[in-house]
Amino acid sequence: MDAKIDKAAAPDQRRAATVTLPSDREIVITRTFDAPRTLVFDAWTKPEHIAHWWDPTREPLAQCDVDLSPGGAFRFVPRDHERAKHPFAGRYREIARPTRLVLVTSGVSPGSESIGTLLFDERDGQTTLTMTIACASKSDRDALLRMRIDVGTTQTLDNLADYLRHPWESTS
């Protein structure tokens, strides 16, 4: 099964993220940014940056904790009280700055996990991010799609693109 979902975007402001379903358990989201991969990688891994673009609503996070080490935990808590009941949290499995980041989060079904693999590929000063979400089962993948992970993630990636367009200091 290979479905394609394109997020509509303002033509002069964004490149659309592409969402594909290459297998019964995977969701792949791809987006290109007008920034070098070291900056894109830092924006994904440093709390002082993540807090400003992560939430799809564009609100800064209420809490952003990152232990960027293999086995280290992360936790992103939205400001909205209702949404804060479900923070995005997990642990890092692999960190290869600035090319690869692998993280593990709780899956949809009890006791399951999802593995997110982020690949950062730079060409001519632009970075293509390929994010693969490998779910424990087809039903977990389908549940994420019903929860509109595709829409929320593409909005979050649009936020990141906007954030990268404005000068910010890298703390590498």
NORKA-V73840 format. One record per residue. N is the residue number from 1. RES is the residue in three letters. OMEGA is omega in degrees with one decimal (none if undefined). D_FIRST is the distance of its C-alpha to the first C-alpha in Angstrom with 1 decimal. Layout:
BEGIN
n=(N	N)
res=(RES	RES)
omega=(OMEGA	OMEGA)
d_first=(D_FIRST	D_FIRST)
END
This chain:
BEGIN
n=(1	2	3	4	5	6	7	8	9	10	11	12	13	14	15	16	17	18	19	20	21	22	23	24	25	26	27	28	29	30	31	32	33	34	35	36	37	38	39	40	41	42	43	44	45	46	47	48	49	50	51	52	53	54	55	56	57	58	59	60	61	62	63	64	65	66	67	68	69	70	71	72	73	74	75	76	77	78	79	80	81	82	83	84	85	86	87	88	89	90	91	92	93	94	95	96	97	98	99	100	101	102	103	104	105	106	107	108	109	110	111	112	113	114	115	116	117	118	119	120	121	122	123	124	125	126	127	128	129	130	131	132	133	134	135	136	137	138	139	140	141	142	143	144	145	146	147	148	149	150	151	152	153	154	155	156	157	158	159	160	161	162	163	164	165	166	167	168	169	170	171	172)
res=(MET	ASP	ALA	LYS	ILE	ASP	LYS	ALA	ALA	ALA	PRO	ASP	GLN	ARG	ARG	ALA	ALA	THR	VAL	THR	LEU	PRO	SER	ASP	ARG	GLU	ILE	VAL	ILE	THR	ARG	THR	PHE	ASP	ALA	PRO	ARG	THR	LEU	VAL	PHE	ASP	ALA	TRP	THR	LYS	PRO	GLU	HIS	ILE	ALA	HIS	TRP	TRP	ASP	PRO	THR	ARG	GLU	PRO	LEU	ALA	GLN	CYS	ASP	VAL	ASP	LEU	SER	PRO	GLY	GLY	ALA	PHE	ARG	PHE	VAL	PRO	ARG	ASP	HIS	GLU	ARG	ALA	LYS	HIS	PRO	PHE	ALA	GLY	ARG	TYR	ARG	GLU	ILE	ALA	ARG	PRO	THR	ARG	LEU	VAL	LEU	VAL	THR	SER	GLY	VAL	SER	PRO	GLY	SER	GLU	SER	ILE	GLY	THR	LEU	LEU	PHE	ASP	GLU	ARG	ASP	GLY	GLN	THR	THR	LEU	THR	MET	THR	ILE	ALA	CYS	ALA	SER	LYS	SER	ASP	ARG	ASP	ALA	LEU	LEU	ARG	MET	ARG	ILE	ASP	VAL	GLY	THR	THR	GLN	THR	LEU	ASP	ASN	LEU	ALA	ASP	TYR	LEU	ARG	HIS	PRO	TRP	GLU	SER	THR	SER)
omega=(179.9	178.1	178.7	179.4	177.1	176.8	176.5	-178.4	175.2	-171.0	-177.5	-175.1	-169.1	165.4	-177.8	170.6	177.0	178.8	177.2	179.0	-173.4	177.5	-179.1	-176.5	-172.5	169.8	178.3	179.6	-177.0	-179.3	176.9	-179.1	176.4	-179.4	176.3	-174.6	177.5	178.0	179.6	178.6	178.4	178.6	179.0	-168.9	-178.5	-173.9	-179.6	175.6	-177.7	-175.2	-175.6	-175.0	-169.7	-172.4	-179.5	179.9	-178.7	173.6	174.7	179.3	174.9	-179.2	179.0	-178.7	-179.1	168.4	-173.1	176.3	177.5	-175.8	179.8	-176.3	169.5	-179.8	-179.6	-175.7	177.4	177.4	-178.2	-174.1	-178.5	-179.2	178.9	178.0	-178.3	179.8	173.3	-174.4	178.1	179.7	178.7	178.2	-177.5	178.3	177.4	-176.3	-1.5	-171.3	-170.4	176.8	178.6	-179.7	-178.5	176.6	175.1	177.6	-178.6	-179.6	-176.8	177.2	-178.7	177.5	170.5	179.6	177.3	176.4	-179.9	177.5	-177.5	-177.2	-177.7	173.9	176.5	177.0	177.2	-178.8	172.5	176.4	173.6	-177.7	176.8	176.0	178.9	-177.9	-178.8	-177.1	175.4	-178.7	175.4	178.3	-178.6	176.8	176.7	178.5	176.1	177.6	176.3	175.0	178.7	-179.4	-179.7	-178.9	178.3	175.9	177.9	178.6	172.8	177.1	179.1	178.6	177.5	180.0	-179.3	178.2	-178.9	-179.4	173.9	-175.2	175.6	-179.4	-177.4	none)
d_first=(0.0	3.8	6.3	9.8	12.9	16.3	19.3	22.3	25.3	28.9	29.1	32.0	31.0	27.4	24.4	21.3	18.9	15.3	12.6	9.0	6.4	6.0	6.0	7.1	10.3	10.2	11.0	12.4	15.2	17.3	20.7	23.8	27.3	30.7	32.1	32.6	30.4	33.4	33.8	30.1	30.1	33.4	32.2	29.4	31.9	35.3	36.1	38.5	35.7	32.8	35.0	35.2	31.6	29.3	29.6	27.5	30.7	32.5	35.1	36.2	35.4	38.2	37.6	35.8	36.4	35.1	36.2	34.5	34.9	32.8	32.8	34.1	33.1	32.1	32.4	31.9	33.7	33.5	36.8	35.9	37.4	34.7	31.8	34.0	33.6	30.1	30.5	27.8	29.0	28.2	29.4	28.9	27.9	28.3	30.1	30.5	32.1	31.0	27.8	25.9	25.8	24.1	24.7	24.2	24.2	24.4	21.2	20.8	22.0	25.5	26.1	22.6	21.9	19.3	19.8	19.6	20.0	21.5	22.2	24.9	25.3	28.5	29.3	32.4	33.0	29.5	27.0	23.3	21.9	18.5	17.8	15.3	15.4	14.7	15.2	16.9	14.5	11.5	14.3	15.7	12.6	12.5	16.2	16.3	14.2	16.7	19.4	18.1	17.9	16.2	19.3	21.8	20.6	20.6	24.0	25.2	24.2	26.1	29.0	28.9	29.1	32.1	33.7	33.4	35.1	38.2	40.5	40.2	41.9	39.9	41.5	40.3)
END
